[in-house]
Each structure stands twice: as structure tokens, then as C-alpha cells.
Amino acid sequence: MKKILLVMAAAIIAAASVVAGDPDPLMGKKMGVIGDSYVRNHREPVENTWHYKFAMKHGMRYYNYGRNGNCISVDLARWGEGMYRRYADMADSLDLVVVIGGHNDAARLDSIGMGLFRERLGVLCRGLIEKYPRAQIVFFTPWVCDGFAGSNRERVVDAMLSVCGSYGIPVFDAARRGGIYAGSATFRRIYFQGGGTRDTAHLNSRGHDRFLPVAESFILQYTE
């Protein structure tokens, strides 16, 4: 029911844009976002996320496939199948596919191993291209973290840039270019959920508003 309401809201906004005489090339197109809690938005409403706001702004139909705790490369008893499998359950016809992940893989990289991470990421890339040959596909990395240089987070970010790039899929390096200073407690108090006391991953509504123009500028390079 909630997904239906989100799609209806996008349709209403799209209709209003037409009446206003300002059609958007993305209007009425379908956007699917798959990922972890960066997509599900942890403990706050999906409607607060930058990707939901992007879809509504452009009059798109929005489909959220976020799952808290989810990984790209491994299946977890509590958090479900990895994205390398889950993408198959997404809607069959999407015009824009956004993948946001890697945070939880980085946290488990010592047990996952870089070889398996890259292999499963490749499975996801190939699967998305085969499933959506007409869609624009883009990836977003996780945020920077305290002690990023030389960390497993940095290794995962670099692997995403490398592997996705080898398939021609654009990747936004949100760690280095996102303007989200997740390693700063002062920054998190303003822009992260729960005042960022313990949370170093999840933006609040104000944080999503901050990142929206950054993400929008990146995505619009690849959309028609």
C-alpha cells in the first residue's frame, strides 16, 4: 500500500508540472533504488531521503528496495539476501536504477574477502545490465569514515569505482566527493539521525536535503 501511495504522489506532482507548462524529461519515468539502510533510511521515513525527494521533484514513479543491514556481496540470516541476488526481485521495467551500498560489506570485509566482494559486485553489475539494457544505472558509494585512508571502507569504495567502471557503470564517490563529513561529530549532530551520537551512517531529513543537489547533479548527467 505504501509503495502505491508513493507512486500516486509522484503522478500527482507530474500532472501539476504539466499544467504549469514546465515538463521534465524524467516525468512519469520509473526510478528504482536498491540498497541498505542508506535507502531504507534506518529509523526515519523513506520520504525524508534524497532519492525519494529527487523522484518527487522530477515527477517520477519511485520504487524503494532498501533493506537495513543489507550487503552487496553476501547473504545474512538477519538482513536477507545480498543485492547480488535481490536485484532480480526489482520491477522489470525501470528507467533509472540507483544502487547505494558497500557500507555493510566494508564492516565485514575481513570475513568476506576482497576477492569475493569484487566477484559478487560484478554479478550485480552484469545482472542489472541484462535486466535493464535501456535503463540508466548508477551506483553511490558509502560515506567517508573516521580513519578512512587505508581502511576497509576505502578499499570497498575503490573496488566499487573499479569494478562498476569496468562495466561502464557510473559511480559517485560519495566518500570523497559527497560533502558529507561523517567522521565529524559536530557535523553529525546537525545532519545525522539521533544527533549522530552513535550513528555514522544515516542522514536525517536536513542531511538528505544537503546531499540532494550533489546527487541530482551527478544523476542528471546520465539521464535523457
C-alpha positions, 0 to 999 in steps of 0.5 A: 500500500505504501509503495502505491501511495508513493507512486500516486504522489509522484503522478500527482506532482507530474500532472501539476508540472504539466499544467504549469507548462514546465515538463521534465524529461524524467516525468512519469519515468520509473526510478528504482533504488536498491540498497541498505539502510542508506535507502531504507533510511534506518529509523526515519521515513523513506520520504525524508531521503534524497532519492525519494525527494529527487523522484518527487521533484522530477515527477517520477514513479519511485520504487524503494528496495532498501533493506537495513543491514543489507550487503552487496556481496553476501547473504545474512540470516538477519538482513536477507539476501545480498543485492547480488541476488535481490536485484532480480526481485526489482520491477522489470521495467525501470528507467533509472536504477540507483544502487547505494551500498558497500557500507555493510560489506566494508564492516565485514570485509575481513570475513568476506574477502576482497576477492569475493566482494569484487566477484559478487559486485560484478554479478550485480553489475552484469545482472542489472545490465541484462535486466535493464539494457535501456535503463540508466544505472548508477551506483553511490558509494558509502560515506567517508569514515573516521580513519578512512585512508587505508581502511576497509571502507576505502578499499570497498569504495575503490573496488566499487569505482573499479569494478562498476567502471569496468562495466561502464557503470557510473559511480559517485564517490560519495566518500570523497566527493559527497560533502558529507563529513561523517567522521565529524561529530559536530557535523553529525549532530546537525545532519545525522539521525539521533544527533549522530551520537552513535550513528555514522551512517544515516542522514536525517531529513536536513542531511538528505536535503544537503546531499540532494543537489550533489546527487541530482547533479551527478544523476542528471548527467546520465539521464535523457 
